[in-house]
Amino acid sequence: MRVSRTLPAAVAAAALTFVAGSAFAEPKPTLDEARTKVATLQHQAEEAGEAANDLTGSITASRRRLSTLNAAVAAQQRQVDAIGRQIGAFAVANYQRSQMTTTVQLLLSPDSDEFLRQASTAQAFSTQQTAILRRYQAASGKLADLKAGEEGELRTLAGVQAQQNGLKATISVKLAAAEKVLAQLTEAERDRLAAEDAAEVRQEEAEAEEERRRTSRDSERPDPRVNVAASGRAKVAVAYALDQIGDPYLWAAAGPDSYDCSGLTMAAWGKAGVSLSHSSKAQYNEGRRVGRAELQPGDLLFYYTPISHVSMYIGNGKAVHASRPGKPVKIDPAFGQMPYVGAVRPG
């Protein structure tokens, strides 16, 4: 009888759990909603990635400082040890003298004049010993300061590395969330999105080819890789960037088969002999600022506050960039799709 009274309660509880679970279950997004959610999450992953890239420069600088401090500590330790050995030698030499008072030594000496001469020498010896002790104290103090600096730099490095690791985790979380959104779609809907992405890549490649041909000034039969309305090193950089259209986005990648946004611009200008940091924020300070009316192909365009994206201007209001996770290197309008901050001309 007890069992029969318990069963209805259990069934009711299970029903309530099911209803509650259904009430709080996330509804299946429409295709447009999924597209928007995925784009937002992927952009958030890119923001975290560029912030992590920016910290890479800080980590590299911290490691350099730490290496310099390590070498300085080692050199100072050798100096302290050498002075310590000198003090040890003085201590051994002075040991016998310390066993008797000066008066007793004078009374026992067979030649008082000779003793007094030796006492004068001993006084000079003592003065020298005092100077060495002072050198030892100074050297030991400097060693302690260097070791404190070394420990402080280690803490700084550990803190920056922990911050970067947190950003890396954010990248993974955001991309996993984007995949979860896609998993809610039907197979047909996912196929449709994939087909749209493939068509977009084909369109981008066709636009890049048309852009090269339209702006060619060098020959009647332009080489689609290099003939762009740019000159000098900028021409090399633009040609390289356009040649990567269709390559996938990958955080911290700078080629040859995948890129993130600052990795693409770094690689492109590196091909032209100009060194840039692997960080959109850092690249904003690695060239001459140019106004929107002054833009030339090869100039770098920066977006968002704080800066978290960079593209390369190719002329006619267009830019090439590694857009975001899940999207390949592509051509987009230079303005209007993202909040524009400013432009820089490298080299």
ZAMARGU-4260 file (C-alpha; in steps of 0.2 Angstrom, whole numbers, plus 5000, padded with zeros to 4 digits):
<rodrens>
0) 5000/5000/5000 | 5014/5012/5004 | 5022/5009/4987 | 5005/5013/4978 | 5004/5030/4988
5) 5022/5034/4983 | 5020/5031/4964 | 5008/5045/4960 | 5019/5058/4969 | 5034/5052/4959
10) 5025/5053/4943 | 5019/5070/4947 | 5037/5076/4952 | 5043/5069/4935 | 5030/5078/4926
15) 5034/5094/4934 | 5052/5091/4930 | 5048/5088/4912 | 5037/5104/4911 | 5050/5115/4919
20) 5064/5108/4908 | 5053/5112/4893 | 5049/5129/4899 | 5068/5133/4901 | 5074/5124/4886
25) 5082/5136/4873 | 5070/5137/4858 | 5077/5132/4841 | 5083/5148/4832 | 5078/5152/4814
30) 5092/5152/4801 | 5094/5171/4802 | 5094/5171/4821 | 5107/5157/4820 | 5118/5166/4808
35) 5117/5182/4818 | 5121/5173/4835 | 5136/5163/4827 | 5143/5179/4819 | 5142/5188/4836
40) 5150/5174/4845 | 5164/5172/4832 | 5167/5191/4833 | 5169/5189/4852 | 5181/5175/4850
45) 5191/5186/4838 | 5191/5201/4851 | 5198/5189/4864 | 5211/5182/4851 | 5217/5200/4847
50) 5218/5204/4865 | 5229/5188/4868 | 5240/5193/4853 | 5243/5210/4861 | 5249/5201/4877
55) 5261/5191/4867 | 5271/5206/4864 | 5271/5210/4883 | 5276/5192/4887 | 5290/5193/4875
60) 5296/5209/4882 | 5295/5202/4900 | 5305/5187/4895 | 5319/5198/4888 | 5319/5208/4904
65) 5320/5192/4914 | 5334/5185/4904 | 5344/5201/4906 | 5340/5201/4925 | 5345/5183/4926
70) 5362/5187/4918 | 5364/5202/4930 | 5360/5191/4945 | 5373/5178/4940 | 5387/5191/4937
75) 5383/5200/4953 | 5383/5183/4962 | 5400/5179/4955 | 5407/5196/4961 | 5400/5193/4979
80) 5407/5176/4980 | 5424/5183/4974 | 5424/5197/4988 | 5419/5183/5000 | 5434/5173/4996
85) 5445/5188/4999 | 5437/5191/5016 | 5440/5173/5020 | 5458/5174/5016 | 5460/5190/5027
90) 5451/5180/5041 | 5463/5166/5040 | 5478/5178/5040 | 5472/5188/5054 | 5467/5173/5065
95) 5484/5172/5074 | 5484/5190/5078 | 5467/5189/5086 | 5473/5177/5099 | 5483/5190/5109
100) 5481/5208/5114 | 5493/5221/5107 | 5501/5224/5124 | 5504/5205/5127 | 5512/5204/5109
105) 5523/5219/5113 | 5529/5212/5130 | 5533/5195/5122 | 5542/5202/5107 | 5561/5200/5107
110) 5562/5216/5096 | 5550/5230/5101 | 5555/5241/5086 | 5551/5226/5074 | 5534/5223/5082
115) 5529/5241/5081 | 5533/5241/5062 | 5523/5225/5061 | 5509/5233/5071 | 5509/5248/5058
120) 5507/5235/5044 | 5493/5227/5053 | 5484/5243/5055 | 5485/5246/5036 | 5479/5228/5034
125) 5464/5231/5045 | 5460/5247/5035 | 5461/5236/5019 | 5450/5223/5027 | 5437/5236/5032
130) 5436/5242/5014 | 5434/5225/5007 | 5420/5222/5020 | 5411/5238/5013 | 5413/5232/4996
135) 5405/5216/5001 | 5391/5225/5009 | 5388/5235/4993 | 5389/5221/4982 | 5377/5210/4992
140) 5365/5224/4993 | 5365/5226/4974 | 5363/5207/4972 | 5348/5208/4984 | 5340/5222/4973
145) 5343/5212/4957 | 5335/5197/4964 | 5320/5207/4970 | 5319/5214/4952 | 5320/5196/4945
150) 5306/5190/4957 | 5295/5205/4953 | 5297/5201/4934 | 5293/5183/4936 | 5277/5188/4945
155) 5273/5200/4931 | 5276/5187/4918 | 5266/5174/4927 | 5251/5187/4928 | 5252/5191/4910
160) 5253/5173/4905 | 5238/5169/4916 | 5228/5183/4908 | 5232/5177/4891 | 5227/5159/4896
165) 5211/5166/4901 | 5208/5174/4884 | 5213/5158/4875 | 5199/5150/4886 | 5187/5163/4881
170) 5191/5159/4862 | 5187/5141/4865 | 5171/5145/4875 | 5164/5157/4861 | 5168/5145/4847
175) 5160/5131/4856 | 5145/5141/4859 | 5144/5145/4840 | 5145/5127/4836 | 5131/5123/4849
180) 5120/5136/4840 | 5124/5127/4823 | 5120/5110/4831 | 5102/5116/4834 | 5099/5118/4816
185) 5093/5104/4804 | 5106/5096/4793 | 5097/5105/4778 | 5099/5122/4786 | 5118/5118/4790
190) 5120/5113/4772 | 5112/5129/4766 | 5124/5139/4777 | 5139/5130/4771 | 5133/5133/4753
195) 5131/5151/4756 | 5149/5152/4763 | 5156/5143/4748 | 5147/5155/4736 | 5153/5169/4746
200) 5171/5163/4744 | 5169/5161/4725 | 5161/5179/4724 | 5176/5186/4734 | 5189/5177/4723
205) 5180/5184/4707 | 5179/5201/4715 | 5198/5200/4719 | 5202/5195/4701 | 5191/5209/4694
210) 5199/5222/4706 | 5216/5216/4700 | 5212/5217/4682 | 5202/5234/4683 | 5216/5243/4692
215) 5230/5235/4682 | 5242/5248/4675 | 5257/5238/4670 | 5252/5228/4655 | 5238/5223/4643
220) 5238/5205/4651 | 5240/5208/4669 | 5247/5196/4681 | 5232/5194/4693 | 5244/5191/4708
225) 5253/5207/4707 | 5245/5221/4697 | 5235/5231/4709 | 5233/5250/4710 | 5248/5252/4722
230) 5266/5255/4721 | 5282/5250/4729 | 5281/5239/4745 | 5263/5242/4747 | 5260/5234/4730
235) 5269/5218/4736 | 5259/5218/4752 | 5242/5220/4744 | 5246/5207/4731 | 5251/5195/4745
240) 5235/5198/4755 | 5224/5196/4739 | 5233/5179/4736 | 5227/5172/4752 | 5208/5175/4748
245) 5199/5159/4754 | 5212/5154/4767 | 5204/5150/4784 | 5204/5161/4799 | 5214/5153/4814
250) 5219/5163/4829 | 5237/5167/4831 | 5241/5161/4813 | 5251/5171/4801 | 5252/5159/4786
255) 5256/5151/4775 | 5239/5142/4775 | 5228/5151/4788 | 5228/5168/4797 | 5220/5179/4810
260) 5217/5197/4805 | 5234/5204/4812 | 5243/5189/4806 | 5237/5192/4788 | 5243/5211/4788
265) 5259/5206/4797 | 5263/5193/4784 | 5258/5204/4769 | 5269/5218/4775 | 5283/5206/4780
270) 5283/5200/4762 | 5286/5218/4757 | 5301/5219/4770 | 5291/5229/4784 | 5291/5221/4801
275) 5274/5223/4811 | 5268/5216/4827 | 5256/5202/4828 | 5243/5213/4836 | 5230/5224/4828
280) 5231/5236/4843 | 5250/5237/4841 | 5250/5239/4822 | 5239/5255/4825 | 5255/5263/4832
285) 5267/5255/4819 | 5265/5267/4804 | 5260/5285/4799 | 5242/5289/4803 | 5232/5294/4787
290) 5215/5302/4785 | 5201/5293/4776 | 5203/5305/4761 | 5221/5300/4760 | 5219/5281/4759
295) 5230/5272/4747 | 5231/5253/4744 | 5241/5244/4757 | 5235/5256/4771 | 5229/5247/4787
300) 5212/5250/4793 | 5207/5248/4811 | 5190/5244/4819 | 5182/5244/4836 | 5186/5252/4853
305) 5197/5245/4860 | 5205/5240/4843 | 5202/5222/4839 | 5202/5221/4820 | 5213/5226/4806
310) 5210/5225/4787 | 5221/5231/4772 | 5214/5244/4760 | 5214/5239/4742 | 5206/5254/4734
315) 5188/5258/4728 | 5181/5258/4746 | 5186/5240/4748 | 5198/5230/4760 | 5204/5213/4761
320) 5205/5204/4778 | 5205/5188/4788 | 5187/5193/4794 | 5183/5181/4809 | 5183/5163/4815
325) 5173/5153/4803 | 5175/5165/4789 | 5190/5164/4776 | 5201/5178/4770 | 5190/5189/4760
330) 5186/5206/4752 | 5173/5217/4761 | 5168/5235/4760 | 5181/5245/4770 | 5168/5255/4779
335) 5150/5252/4786 | 5151/5235/4792 | 5162/5238/4808 | 5165/5254/4818 | 5180/5262/4810
340) 5194/5270/4821 | 5208/5275/4809 | 5221/5271/4797 | 5240/5268/4797 | 5252/5268/4782
345) 5266/5255/4787 | 5284/5257/4780
</rodrens>
